[in-house]
């Protein structure tokens, strides 16, 4: 199980509905859907990652946010299809 910490921030004082959740790394939260999947969401409500387990959702959300913040390396990401159709139609 992944340990989480909650801290009271200025944002939580201004928006008490935010303090209703357990925030992971004070950045995102995870929740289970009625279909048994786990979703992560940022404080602004942006949906981030969907996974089969809570631990995997937390790990992949951290990976995703790190990539978004620092940029994606060539080793960890690639374009499989550019979406262009060649030839005459």
Backbone as a printed PyTorch tensor [residue, N CA C, xyz], in Angstrom:
tensor([[[  0.8350,  -1.1730,   0.0000],
         [  0.0000,   0.0000,   0.0000],
         [  0.8820,   1.2400,   0.0000]],

        [[  0.4500,   2.2730,  -0.6410],
         [  1.2110,   3.5080,  -0.7520],
         [  0.8040,   4.4510,   0.3700]],

        [[  1.8060,   5.0150,   1.0330],
         [  1.5230,   5.9530,   2.1080],
         [  1.1930,   7.3130,   1.5180]],

        [[  0.2250,   7.9960,   2.1170],
         [ -0.1430,   9.3280,   1.6570],
         [ -0.0690,  10.3010,   2.8200]],

        [[  0.2030,  11.5580,   2.4880],
         [  0.2510,  12.5990,   3.4960],
         [ -0.7720,  13.6620,   3.1360]],

        [[ -1.4120,  14.2270,   4.1290],
         [ -2.3150,  15.3430,   3.8890],
         [ -1.7840,  16.5460,   4.6390]],

        [[ -1.8260,  17.6700,   3.9720],
         [ -1.3910,  18.9090,   4.5770],
         [ -2.4560,  19.9580,   4.3020]],

        [[ -2.6850,  20.8410,   5.2550],
         [ -3.6240,  21.9320,   5.0600],
         [ -2.8710,  23.0740,   4.4010]],

        [[ -3.3140,  23.4440,   3.2130],
         [ -2.6770,  24.5290,   2.4740],
         [ -3.6320,  25.7070,   2.3820]],

        [[ -3.1270,  26.8220,   1.8540],
         [ -3.9700,  27.9960,   1.6810],
         [ -5.1390,  27.6990,   0.7500]],

        [[ -4.9070,  26.9120,  -0.2870],
         [ -5.9670,  26.5620,  -1.2270],
         [ -7.0800,  25.8040,  -0.5180]],

        [[ -6.7120,  24.8920,   0.3830],
         [ -7.7210,  24.1270,   1.1040],
         [ -8.5140,  25.0120,   2.0490]],

        [[ -7.8850,  26.0570,   2.5970],
         [ -8.6150,  26.9780,   3.4660],
         [ -9.6280,  27.7790,   2.6620]],

        [[ -9.2550,  28.1500,   1.4250],
         [-10.1520,  28.9180,   0.5720],
         [-11.2460,  28.0520,  -0.0200]],

        [[-10.9300,  26.7840,  -0.3290],
         [-11.8690,  25.8580,  -0.9360],
         [-12.0000,  24.6210,  -0.0450]],

        [[-12.9130,  24.6410,   0.8960],
         [-13.0140,  23.5060,   1.8310],
         [-13.3730,  22.1920,   1.1590]],

        [[-13.9970,  22.2240,  -0.0370],
         [-14.3360,  20.9700,  -0.7130],
         [-13.0950,  20.1920,  -1.1140]],

        [[-11.9670,  20.8690,  -1.2970],
         [-10.7240,  20.1910,  -1.6390],
         [-10.2290,  19.3470,  -0.4710]],

        [[-10.4550,  19.7900,   0.7550],
         [ -9.9600,  19.0640,   1.9220],
         [-10.7570,  17.7920,   2.1960]],

        [[-11.8310,  17.5550,   1.4370],
         [-12.6100,  16.3300,   1.6120],
         [-11.8640,  15.1020,   1.1110]],

        [[-10.8380,  15.2880,   0.2950],
         [-10.1170,  14.1920,  -0.3140],
         [ -8.7520,  14.0050,   0.3300]],

        [[ -8.2020,  12.8150,   0.1600],
         [ -6.8260,  12.5440,   0.5510],
         [ -5.9570,  12.8170,  -0.6640]],

        [[ -5.1190,  13.8430,  -0.5760],
         [ -4.2860,  14.2510,  -1.7030],
         [ -2.9320,  13.5590,  -1.6340]],

        [[ -2.5010,  13.0040,  -2.7310],
         [ -1.2210,  12.3210,  -2.8200],
         [ -0.1960,  13.3170,  -3.3340]],

        [[  0.9040,  13.4330,  -2.6150],
         [  1.9610,  14.4030,  -2.9270],
         [  1.4100,  15.8260,  -2.9890]],

        [[  0.2680,  16.0630,  -2.3750],
         [ -0.4070,  17.3640,  -2.3650],
         [ -0.6870,  17.8680,  -3.7850]],

        [[ -0.8550,  16.9270,  -4.7480],
         [ -1.0370,  17.3010,  -6.1430],
         [ -2.2570,  16.6200,  -6.7700]],

        [[ -2.4700,  15.3400,  -6.4790],
         [ -3.5670,  14.6100,  -7.1150],
         [ -4.2100,  13.6520,  -6.1250]],

        [[ -5.3590,  13.1370,  -6.5130],
         [ -6.0720,  12.1580,  -5.6990],
         [ -6.4660,  10.9940,  -6.5870]],

        [[ -6.7320,   9.8520,  -5.9820],
         [ -7.2060,   8.6900,  -6.7250],
         [ -8.5440,   8.2570,  -6.1570]],

        [[ -9.3770,   7.6960,  -7.0230],
         [-10.6750,   7.2020,  -6.5790],
         [-11.0820,   6.0170,  -7.4390]],

        [[-11.9230,   5.1680,  -6.8690],
         [-12.3720,   3.9560,  -7.5490],
         [-13.7280,   4.2250,  -8.2000]],

        [[-13.8690,   3.7930,  -9.4470],
         [-15.1240,   3.9780, -10.1640],
         [-16.0720,   2.8150,  -9.8800]],

        [[-17.2960,   2.9410, -10.3300],
         [-18.2620,   1.8680, -10.1000],
         [-17.9340,   0.6100, -10.8980]],

        [[-17.0490,   0.7370, -11.8950],
         [-16.6440,  -0.4100, -12.6980],
         [-15.3850,  -1.0870, -12.1680]],

        [[-14.8520,  -0.6000, -11.0510],
         [-13.6910,  -1.2230, -10.4320],
         [-12.3580,  -0.6800, -10.8930]],

        [[-12.3600,   0.3340, -11.7460],
         [-11.1190,   0.9560, -12.1940],
         [-10.7380,   2.0870, -11.2490]],

        [[ -9.4740,   2.4700, -11.2820],
         [ -8.9800,   3.5770, -10.4660],
         [ -8.6190,   4.7400, -11.3800]],

        [[ -9.0700,   5.9240, -11.0140],
         [ -8.7710,   7.1480, -11.7610],
         [ -7.9920,   8.0890, -10.8620]],

        [[ -7.1520,   8.9140, -11.4760],
         [ -6.4980,   9.9860, -10.7290],
         [ -6.9690,  11.3130, -11.3000]],

        [[ -7.0520,  12.3080, -10.4150],
         [ -7.5030,  13.6350, -10.8160],
         [ -6.6550,  14.6850, -10.1170]],

        [[ -6.3450,  15.7510, -10.8500],
         [ -5.5880,  16.8640, -10.2870],
         [ -6.5240,  17.7450,  -9.4650]],

        [[ -5.9660,  18.7090,  -8.7530],
         [ -6.7800,  19.5950,  -7.9230],
         [ -7.7450,  20.4470,  -8.7380]],

        [[ -7.3910,  20.7220,  -9.9930],
         [ -8.2860,  21.5140, -10.8400],
         [ -9.3700,  20.6590, -11.4940]],

        [[ -9.4010,  19.3570, -11.1740],
         [-10.4220,  18.4640, -11.7040],
         [-10.0220,  17.7280, -12.9620]],

        [[ -8.8350,  17.9900, -13.4900],
         [ -8.3740,  17.3230, -14.7080],
         [ -8.1470,  15.8360, -14.4390]],

        [[ -8.7710,  14.9870, -15.2490],
         [ -8.5710,  13.5470, -15.1460],
         [ -7.2050,  13.2120, -15.7360]],

        [[ -6.4220,  12.3900, -15.0390],
         [ -5.0510,  12.1390, -15.4580],
         [ -4.8330,  10.7290, -15.9810]],

        [[ -5.0230,   9.7170, -15.1350],
         [ -4.6540,   8.3400, -15.4810],
         [ -5.7650,   7.3960, -15.0290]],

        [[ -5.9390,   6.3050, -15.7700],
         [ -6.8500,   5.2230, -15.3860],
         [ -6.0240,   3.9470, -15.2700]],

        [[ -6.2520,   3.1730, -14.2030],
         [ -5.4890,   1.9480, -13.9780],
         [ -6.3700,   0.8890, -13.3230]],

        [[ -5.8350,  -0.3370, -13.2650],
         [ -6.5820,  -1.4540, -12.6830],
         [ -6.4690,  -1.5350, -11.1680]],

        [[ -5.4000,  -0.9540, -10.5860],
         [ -5.2420,  -0.9980,  -9.1330],
         [ -4.8690,   0.3920,  -8.6150]],

        [[ -5.1010,   0.6000,  -7.3340],
         [ -4.7980,   1.8940,  -6.7240],
         [ -3.3010,   2.1830,  -6.7730]],

        [[ -2.4800,   1.2040,  -6.4250],
         [ -1.0330,   1.4090,  -6.4080],
         [ -0.4960,   1.7400,  -7.8030]],

        [[ -0.9780,   1.0310,  -8.8050],
         [ -0.5460,   1.2880, -10.1760],
         [ -0.9960,   2.6760, -10.6390]],

        [[ -2.1880,   3.0730, -10.2630],
         [ -2.6930,   4.3960, -10.6250],
         [ -1.8040,   5.4900, -10.0310]],

        [[ -1.3950,   5.3360,  -8.7860],
         [ -0.5320,   6.3230,  -8.1320],
         [  0.8330,   6.3600,  -8.8140]],

        [[  1.4230,   5.1870,  -9.0600],
         [  2.7480,   5.1430,  -9.7050],
         [  2.7260,   5.7480, -11.0990]],

        [[  1.7190,   5.4140, -11.8960],
         [  1.6480,   5.9150, -13.2610],
         [  1.2970,   7.4050, -13.3010]],

        [[  0.5250,   7.8820, -12.3490],
         [  0.2280,   9.3110, -12.2940],
         [  1.4840,  10.0980, -11.9630]],

        [[  2.2800,   9.6000, -11.0370],
         [  3.5520,  10.2590, -10.7280],
         [  4.4570,  10.2890, -11.9560]],

        [[  4.5310,   9.1690, -12.6820],
         [  5.3320,   9.0960, -13.8990],
         [  4.8240,  10.0970, -14.9410]],

        [[  3.5150,  10.1560, -15.1310],
         [  2.9120,  11.0490, -16.1090],
         [  3.1790,  12.5120, -15.7530]],

        [[  2.9810,  12.8770, -14.5040],
         [  3.2000,  14.2670, -14.0820],
         [  4.6670,  14.6580, -14.1810]],

        [[  5.5700,  13.7310, -13.8690],
         [  7.0000,  14.0050, -14.0070],
         [  7.3480,  14.2520, -15.4720]],

        [[  6.8210,  13.4350, -16.3620],
         [  7.0650,  13.6150, -17.7860],
         [  6.5030,  14.9270, -18.2990]],

        [[  5.3450,  15.2970, -17.8250],
         [  4.7430,  16.5650, -18.2390],
         [  5.5500,  17.7590, -17.7370]],

        [[  6.1170,  17.6280, -16.5500],
         [  6.8840,  18.7200, -15.9480],
         [  8.2830,  18.8320, -16.5610]],

        [[  8.9750,  17.7030, -16.7210],
         [ 10.3640,  17.7190, -17.1640],
         [ 10.5280,  17.4990, -18.6660]],

        [[  9.4790,  17.0880, -19.3360],
         [  9.5800,  16.7470, -20.7530],
         [  9.8080,  15.2540, -20.8980]],

        [[  9.4050,  14.7180, -22.0340],
         [  9.5100,  13.2860, -22.2740],
         [ 10.8370,  12.9670, -22.9430]],

        [[ 11.5360,  11.9660, -22.4440],
         [ 12.8060,  11.5620, -23.0490],
         [ 12.5320,  10.6900, -24.2690]],

        [[ 13.4800,  10.6310, -25.1660],
         [ 13.3380,   9.8120, -26.3790],
         [ 13.2680,   8.3210, -26.0490]],

        [[ 13.8860,   7.8950, -24.9410],
         [ 13.8930,   6.4860, -24.5730],
         [ 12.5510,   6.0330, -24.0100]],

        [[ 11.8160,   6.9440, -23.3870],
         [ 10.5680,   6.5620, -22.7190],
         [  9.3230,   6.8320, -23.5420]],

        [[  9.4600,   7.5200, -24.6830],
         [  8.2900,   7.8030, -25.4950],
         [  8.6500,   7.7550, -26.9700]],

        [[  7.6510,   7.4340, -27.7680],
         [  7.8550,   7.4050, -29.2070],
         [  6.5140,   7.5190, -29.9090]],

        [[  6.5320,   7.9600, -31.1530],
         [  5.3300,   8.0650, -31.9630],
         [  5.2330,   6.8000, -32.7910]],

        [[  4.1510,   6.0670, -32.6200],
         [  3.9990,   4.8110, -33.3440],
         [  3.3540,   5.0470, -34.6970]],

        [[  2.4950,   6.0390, -34.8080],
         [  1.8070,   6.3200, -36.0560],
         [  1.5540,   7.8110, -36.1160]],

        [[  1.8870,   8.4400, -37.2200],
         [  1.6860,   9.8800, -37.3170],
         [  0.2860,  10.2450, -37.7850]],

        [[ -0.5220,   9.2570, -38.1800],
         [ -1.9010,   9.4970, -38.5390],
         [ -2.0970,   9.9860, -39.9680]],

        [[ -1.0610,   9.9730, -40.7890],
         [ -1.1760,  10.4430, -42.1740],
         [ -1.4180,   9.2550, -43.1000]],

        [[ -2.2340,   9.4990, -44.1020],
         [ -2.5100,   8.4840, -45.1130],
         [ -1.7270,   8.8570, -46.3580]],

        [[ -0.8800,   7.9570, -46.8280],
         [ -0.0870,   8.2240, -48.0260],
         [ -0.8100,   7.7890, -49.2870]],

        [[ -0.3830,   8.3150, -50.4250],
         [ -0.9520,   7.9210, -51.7180],
         [ -2.1810,   8.7270, -52.0740]],

        [[ -2.6640,   8.4990, -53.2880],
         [ -3.8560,   9.2030, -53.7600],
         [ -5.1100,   8.4700, -53.2980]],

        [[ -6.1140,   9.2300, -53.0160],
         [ -7.4010,   8.6480, -52.6250],
         [ -8.4150,   8.8560, -53.7080]]])
